[in-house]
């Protein structure tokens, strides 16, 4: 066995040991912002609850409509988007934003729930819902909207989800 | 077919330039989400950077704000095109730094794994270019890419195989059902058949866990790269992960080059 083979085996042996260790969550805003430098290769590791965003809106003189699932209109797959899949990747970025919210909510300490409404993640979700409502609603009328995020296990109907947060009504 | 170090580097450079160029075009296509009245509003996101020194915040404000972010993307696209004709380390440095800045604009990463791999390949090319006259430096950079690539499959496979849901095929069914795309007949067919899910899950786990074997010899490497391309195409079909295909493809010449080393 030459040195290269030995190093090769040693490297993957150490990697196996490290991969089998329990994952350590490193808190801190800086670590999170620079996470592109700390690759995590544990793709699709396990089934878990996924966050789903619901929203509803109304004109000022009307009552709120039914909750709508943000991802209700699922796009069709197309091999043409192999090179450029901007819309598909945008939907994945929305999902990643909701995952962000879900993990931040899990870390909130008792009594600090109200502060979350001023967080960056919450504001970005609010922007997302506002842009969705602006796309759907007739402009020129005073509009109000509300949103909620639920955690749902894949494959289960949405009614089985656990509500993580529900926003107050906002004006556009 | 053997690949020399120079050929491996040229292929890596061109493929990562293509990946970065396509990524940049995608960002330009979703301009309404970061431009005027955007979802990812820099005025909101910049709050997270308060811990940085003032001069760094000033720099980030200058390049990442809603109206100027387009210039960063245009510079990135132009640099990616230049790489095809003049593979100067300066252009790779531009691609690397703009990739880091874009990741910051999306609070860490935009597309997770594909951003990680893009950064790994670009970092290796920048270092390889800077130390081009140091004996062994470029070879070391190719080895770095090769090890990171095989580690990516290996760790991903290992993480799956330790989970019961993956070993029974249940996890795959769940992931099929949680994609952002409309249900497809092929996935519907697979989801209703536990045996198909079971074998597909084990195929993925065995392929990923044994991927480092690709480094053992070039013929084995070619076989694994063929499987890997099919794997990424399937991931694109199911989950829309097109960026992964291009980012990982950029790493394959390094992997193939390293598989030729006598062991």
Contacts between the chains, C-beta under 8 A, distances in Angstrom:
chain1	res1	chain2	res2	distance
A	2	B	262	7.7
A	2	B	263	6.6
A	4	B	261	6.4
A	4	B	262	7.8
A	4	B	263	5.6
A	5	B	263	4.8
A	8	B	212	7.6
A	8	B	215	6.6
A	8	B	263	7.2
A	11	B	147	6.8
A	12	B	154	6.6
A	12	B	212	5.3
A	15	B	151	6.0
A	15	B	154	6.4
A	15	B	155	6.7
A	16	B	158	6.5
A	19	B	154	7.8
A	19	B	155	5.0
A	19	B	158	4.5
A	19	B	159	6.5
A	20	B	158	7.1
A	20	B	162	6.9
A	29	B	48	5.9
A	29	B	51	6.4
A	30	B	51	6.3
A	32	B	107	7.3
A	32	B	108	5.6
A	33	B	48	6.4
A	33	B	49	7.4
A	33	B	104	6.1
A	33	B	107	6.3
A	33	B	108	5.6
A	34	B	108	7.3
A	35	B	108	4.3
A	35	B	109	6.3
A	36	B	99	7.8
A	36	B	100	6.9
A	36	B	103	4.1
A	36	B	108	6.3
A	36	B	109	5.0
A	36	B	115	5.1
A	36	B	116	6.3
A	36	B	119	5.6
A	37	B	119	6.9
A	39	B	113	7.5
A	39	B	116	3.7
A	39	B	117	7.6
A	39	B	119	8.0
A	39	B	120	6.9
A	39	B	148	7.4
A	39	B	152	7.4
A	40	B	116	7.5
A	41	B	113	7.2
A	41	B	116	7.8
A	41	B	151	6.5
A	41	B	152	4.4
A	41	B	153	7.8
A	41	B	154	7.9
A	41	B	155	4.1
A	41	B	156	5.0
A	41	B	159	7.8
A	42	B	155	6.3
A	42	B	156	6.2
A	42	B	159	4.1
A	43	B	113	6.1
A	43	B	156	4.8
A	43	B	159	7.9
A	44	B	156	7.7
A	44	B	160	7.1
A	44	B	171	7.3
A	44	B	175	5.6
A	45	B	159	4.6
A	45	B	160	6.7
A	45	B	163	6.8
A	46	B	163	4.7
A	46	B	165	5.9
A	46	B	166	7.3
A	46	B	171	6.4
A	47	B	165	5.0
A	47	B	170	6.9
A	47	B	171	4.9
A	47	B	174	4.2
A	47	B	175	7.3
A	50	B	178	5.5
A	71	B	180	6.1
A	74	B	180	6.5
A	74	B	181	5.5
A	74	B	182	4.0
A	74	B	183	7.8
A	75	B	180	7.3
A	75	B	181	5.9
A	75	B	182	6.8
A	76	B	181	7.1
A	76	B	182	5.6
A	77	B	181	5.1
A	77	B	182	7.5
A	77	B	184	6.1
A	77	B	237	6.2
A	77	B	240	7.5
A	79	B	237	7.9
A	81	B	240	7.5
A	81	B	242	6.6
A	82	B	233	8.0
A	82	B	236	6.1
A	82	B	242	5.4
A	82	B	245	7.3
A	83	B	22	5.7
A	83	B	242	7.1
A	84	B	22	6.3
A	84	B	25	5.9
A	84	B	26	5.8
A	84	B	29	6.9
A	84	B	242	7.8
A	85	B	26	6.9
A	85	B	236	7.8
A	85	B	240	5.7
A	85	B	242	4.4
A	85	B	243	7.7
A	86	B	25	7.8
A	86	B	26	4.2
A	86	B	27	7.8
A	86	B	29	3.7
A	86	B	30	5.0
A	87	B	29	7.9
A	87	B	30	7.6
A	88	B	180	6.9
A	88	B	181	7.5
A	88	B	240	3.5
A	88	B	242	7.2
A	89	B	26	5.9
A	89	B	30	7.8
A	89	B	110	7.5
A	89	B	111	5.9
A	89	B	240	7.0
A	89	B	242	7.5
A	89	B	243	6.6
A	90	B	30	5.1
A	90	B	33	6.5
A	91	B	180	4.1
A	91	B	240	7.4
A	92	B	111	6.7
A	92	B	180	6.5
A	92	B	239	7.8
A	92	B	240	6.6
A	92	B	241	7.8
A	93	B	106	6.9
A	93	B	110	5.9
A	93	B	111	7.4
A	95	B	180	6.6
A	96	B	109	7.9
A	96	B	112	7.1
A	100	B	107	7.3
A	120	B	44	5.7
A	120	B	45	6.1
A	120	B	47	5.8
A	120	B	48	5.5
A	120	B	107	7.4
A	123	B	41	7.7
A	123	B	44	4.8
A	124	B	39	6.3
A	124	B	40	6.5
A	124	B	41	7.5
A	124	B	44	6.4
A	124	B	45	7.6
A	127	B	38	7.1
A	127	B	39	4.5
A	127	B	40	7.8
A	127	B	41	6.1
A	127	B	44	7.4
A	128	B	39	4.9
A	131	B	32	7.9
A	131	B	33	7.9
A	131	B	37	7.9
A	131	B	39	5.7
A	153	B	174	7.5
A	154	B	174	4.0
A	154	B	175	7.0
A	154	B	177	4.8
A	154	B	178	3.8
A	155	B	173	7.0
A	155	B	174	5.8
A	155	B	177	4.4
A	155	B	178	7.6
